[in-house]
């Protein structure tokens, strides 16, 4: 059996602590109107955001590796959350979209994406894909790798934004995509673009989240405006109202510092679909068994999720031509 480590688990006390850290941000997001009639920052459910994070990064999920019982338990939890939010499946009656693809070693790997939609009110046949991968690296040497920041944070932020979009229907349809198999080669997103449920030319952009829960400098990066300069005005406008230090970068020059292909936006980039990627720079617990949920910074996490929601809102209102 994997070694279980003593650490804080989600509880009413943790919620209170998180709420205390996040509370001022909620008030800021919900109070007042910005100039020229624009709405306040999206008001996400901070308590549910933290609850989802702790549940998804729990020991019972055993690191959520693709093809494992822990990954299946994570998927069951996420399915229940999508149903509770009210998101309908994108196609048919099932959120789960199984796939089998070739892994890095040439072996066949089976995984399951979860795909839902928020139907657009004015242009429902054009799509924004809002995404995050829910898998992590699993159990190694009998140690669970909980993957709280990588990428329970991105996944649960997507859920929070999906809930806000259901209450504030967008003009364009927003596909809510939770990928499996990112850690083994962007497998879920590669499967999505290889057999797309909607024509690829109908996708306006992919907005992908991967690690948005902690940064000691309070910095969140948005990569993608160098290869997709049409998004720079939207990002600049979001930077002006963001409650984190939002920076553009990490999207050119190649190498480890270029994030273009470092997460699932790489699959969309390969198909020449515009993309923006939100994430933080690596921290000491990246891909370590110490990536615990109690090391997430609740205030920063909430503000990061709100910032992404604001970018999605602006992208929906005024998508680049």
C-alpha positions in Angstrom: 0.0 0.0 0.0 1.2 3.5 -0.7 2.5 5.4 2.3 -0.1 7.8 3.7 1.4 11.1 5.0 0.0 13.1 7.8 -1.1 16.5 6.5 -4.1 18.7 6.7 -7.2 17.3 5.1 -10.2 19.3 4.0 -12.5 20.2 6.9 -14.8 22.9 8.1 -11.7 24.5 9.7 -9.8 24.5 6.4 -12.8 26.1 4.7 -12.9 28.8 7.4 -9.1 29.4 6.9 -9.5 29.5 3.2 -12.5 31.7 3.4 -10.6 34.1 5.7 -7.8 34.3 3.1 -10.1 34.6 0.2 -12.9 36.7 1.7 -11.6 40.2 0.8 -11.2 39.1 -2.8 -14.8 37.9 -2.9 -15.9 41.3 -1.6 -13.8 43.1 -4.2 -15.1 41.0 -7.1 -18.7 41.5 -6.0 -18.7 45.2 -5.2 -18.9 48.1 -7.5 -18.9 48.5 -11.3 -16.0 49.3 -13.5 -16.0 52.3 -15.7 -18.1 52.6 -18.9 -20.7 50.2 -17.7 -18.6 47.0 -17.7 -19.5 44.4 -15.1 -17.6 43.6 -11.9 -15.0 40.8 -12.0 -16.6 37.4 -12.1 -17.7 36.3 -8.6 -16.6 32.7 -8.2 -17.5 30.4 -5.4 -14.3 30.4 -3.3 -15.5 27.8 -0.7 -16.4 25.3 -3.4 -13.1 26.0 -5.2 -11.2 25.0 -2.1 -13.4 22.1 -1.4 -12.9 20.7 -4.9 -9.2 21.2 -4.6 -8.8 19.2 -1.4 -11.1 16.4 -2.6 -9.3 16.0 -5.9 -5.8 16.0 -4.3 -6.8 13.6 -1.5 -4.8 10.5 -0.8 -7.9 8.4 -1.9 -7.2 9.6 -5.5 -3.7 8.1 -5.4 -2.2 10.7 -7.6 -4.8 10.3 -10.4 -2.5 8.6 -12.9 -4.1 7.7 -16.2 -5.5 4.1 -16.3 -5.5 3.6 -12.5 -8.2 3.2 -9.9 -7.2 6.6 -8.5 -7.8 8.2 -11.8 -11.2 6.6 -12.1 -12.1 7.9 -8.6 -11.1 11.4 -9.6 -13.2 11.1 -12.8 -16.2 9.9 -10.7 -15.8 13.0 -8.5 -15.5 15.3 -11.4 -18.5 13.8 -13.2 -20.6 14.4 -10.1 -19.4 18.0 -10.0 -20.3 18.7 -13.6 -23.8 17.3 -13.0 -24.2 19.4 -9.9 -23.1 22.6 -11.8 -25.6 21.7 -14.5 -23.3 21.6 -17.5 -24.7 19.3 -20.2 -22.5 16.9 -22.1 -21.2 18.3 -25.3 -22.5 15.4 -27.3 -25.1 12.8 -26.5 -25.8 12.0 -22.9 -22.3 11.1 -21.6 -19.6 13.4 -20.4 -17.0 10.7 -20.6 -15.1 10.4 -23.9 -12.8 7.4 -23.8 -9.8 7.3 -26.1 -6.9 4.9 -26.8 -3.7 6.4 -28.1 0.0 5.6 -28.5 2.1 6.5 -25.5 5.7 7.8 -25.6 7.0 4.2 -25.5 4.8 3.1 -28.4 2.4 1.2 -26.2 -1.4 1.6 -26.3 -2.8 3.7 -23.5 -6.5 4.1 -22.7 -7.8 7.2 -21.0 -11.0 9.2 -20.6 -11.6 12.9 -21.1 -14.6 14.6 -19.6 -16.3 17.1 -22.0 -19.2 19.4 -21.2 -20.6 22.6 -22.7 -22.1 25.9 -21.8 -24.3 26.8 -24.8 -23.8 30.2 -26.3 -26.8 32.5 -26.5 -25.9 34.4 -29.7 -23.3 32.3 -31.6 -23.7 28.8 -30.3 -21.8 27.2 -33.2 -18.5 29.0 -32.4 -16.6 27.6 -29.4 -14.0 28.6 -26.8 -12.4 25.5 -25.3 -11.7 26.0 -21.5 -9.5 23.2 -20.3 -7.2 21.6 -17.7 -5.8 18.2 -17.2 -7.0 16.2 -14.2 -4.5 13.4 -14.2 -1.2 13.4 -12.3 1.7 11.0 -11.9 0.2 8.6 -9.5 2.2 6.5 -6.9 6.0 6.1 -7.1 8.1 4.1 -4.6 5.0 3.7 -2.5 4.5 7.4 -2.2 1.4 9.2 -3.4 2.0 12.3 -5.5 -1.2 14.3 -4.8 -0.7 16.9 -7.5 -2.6 19.7 -5.7 -1.1 22.5 -7.9 -0.4 20.2 -10.8 -3.2 20.1 -11.7 -6.0 19.9 -9.2 -5.7 23.7 -9.1 -6.3 24.1 -12.8 -9.1 21.5 -12.9 -11.0 23.0 -10.0 -10.6 26.5 -11.3 -12.2 25.3 -14.6 -15.1 23.9 -12.6 -15.5 27.3 -10.7 -15.5 29.2 -14.0 -17.9 26.7 -15.6 -20.4 27.3 -12.7 -20.1 31.1 -13.2 -20.7 30.7 -16.9 -23.8 28.6 -16.3 -25.2 31.5 -14.2 -24.0 34.1 -16.8 -24.5 32.5 -20.2 -21.9 33.5 -22.8 -22.5 34.6 -26.3 -20.4 31.8 -27.7 -20.5 28.2 -26.6 -17.8 27.3 -24.1 -16.5 23.7 -24.1 -15.5 22.5 -20.7 -12.7 20.0 -21.2 -11.0 18.0 -18.5 -8.1 16.1 -20.0 -6.7 12.7 -19.0 -3.1 11.7 -19.8 -1.4 15.1 -20.0 1.5 13.7 -17.9 2.1 10.9 -20.3 2.3 13.1 -23.5 -0.8 15.4 -23.7 -2.7 12.3 -24.6 -6.3 13.5 -23.9 -6.0 16.8 -25.7 -4.2 15.1 -28.6 -7.1 12.7 -28.9 -9.6 15.6 -28.8 -8.1 17.5 -31.7 -7.5 14.3 -33.7 -11.2 13.4 -33.5 -12.9 16.7 -32.7 -16.5 16.7 -31.5 -16.9 20.1 -33.3 -15.2 21.3 -36.5 -11.7 22.7 -35.5 -12.4 25.8 -37.6 -15.3 26.6 -35.3 -13.0 26.8 -32.3 -12.1 30.5 -31.5 -9.4 29.6 -29.0 -8.2 27.2 -26.3 -7.8 28.7 -22.8 -5.8 26.1 -20.9 -4.9 26.1 -17.1 -2.1 24.2 -15.6 -0.8 25.1 -12.1 -2.6 28.2 -10.9 -2.6 27.7 -7.2 0.6 29.2 -5.7 3.4 31.5 -6.4 5.6 33.2 -3.7 5.7 36.4 -5.9 2.0 36.5 -6.5 2.7 36.1 -10.3 0.5 34.3 -12.8 1.7 34.0 -16.4 -0.3 34.1 -19.5 1.6 32.5 -22.4 0.4 32.7 -26.0 0.4 36.3 -27.1 3.6 36.1 -29.0 2.4 33.4 -31.4 -1.2 34.7 -31.2 -0.8 38.5 -31.0 -4.5 39.1 -31.7 -5.0 38.2 -28.0 -2.7 40.9 -26.7 -5.3 43.6 -26.4 -7.6 41.3 -24.4 -4.8 40.2 -22.2 -3.6 43.8 -21.6 -7.2 44.8 -20.6 -7.3 41.8 -18.2 -3.9 42.7 -16.7 -5.3 46.2 -15.8 -8.1 44.7 -13.6 -6.4 41.5 -12.4 -6.0 41.1 -8.7 -2.8 39.0 -9.2 0.4 40.1 -11.0 -0.5 38.9 -14.4 2.4 38.7 -16.9 2.7 37.8 -20.5 5.5 35.5 -21.5 7.0 32.0 -21.7 5.8 31.5 -25.2 8.8 31.9 -27.5 12.4 30.9 -28.1 12.0 27.2 -27.5 13.5 25.2 -24.6 12.2 24.7 -21.1 11.2 28.4 -20.6 8.9 28.3 -23.7 5.7 26.7 -22.5 4.0 26.4 -25.9 4.2 22.6 -25.9 4.6 22.1 -22.1 0.9 21.4 -21.5 -2.3 20.7 -23.4 -2.3 24.0 -25.4 0.4 22.3 -27.4 -2.2 20.0 -29.0 -4.1 23.0 -30.2 -1.0 24.8 -31.3 -0.1 21.8 -33.5 -3.5 22.3 -35.2 -3.0 26.1 -35.6 -5.8 26.9 -33.2 -5.1 30.0 -31.2 -4.5 29.5 -27.5 -3.7 31.2 -24.2 -2.1 29.2 -21.3 -2.4 30.4 -17.7 0.1 29.0 -15.1 2.8 29.7 -12.6 6.5 29.0 -12.8 7.7 25.8 -11.2 8.0 25.7 -7.4 9.9 23.3 -5.1 7.0 20.9 -4.9 6.5 20.5 -8.6 6.2 16.8 -9.5 7.1 15.9 -5.9 5.1 14.0 -3.3 4.9 17.2 -1.3 2.6 19.0 -3.7 -0.1 19.0 -0.9 -3.4 20.9 -1.0 -2.4 22.8 2.2 0.5 24.4 0.3 -1.9 26.0 -2.1 -2.3 29.8 -1.3 -6.1 30.2 -1.1 -6.2 33.9 -1.8 -3.8 33.7 -4.8 -5.6 30.7 -6.1 -9.0 32.4 -6.0 -7.7 35.5 -7.6 -6.0 33.5 -10.3 -9.2 31.7 -11.1 -11.1 35.0 -11.2 -8.5 36.4 -13.5 -8.9 33.6 -16.0 -12.7 33.9 -15.8 -12.3 37.6 -16.6 -10.2 36.8 -19.6 -12.7 34.2 -20.9 -15.5 36.8 -20.4 -13.6 39.4 -22.5 -12.7 36.8 -25.1 -16.4 35.9 -25.4 -17.6 39.5 -25.6 -15.0 40.6 -28.2 -13.2 37.6 -29.9 -10.4 38.7 -32.2 -11.2 38.4 -35.9 
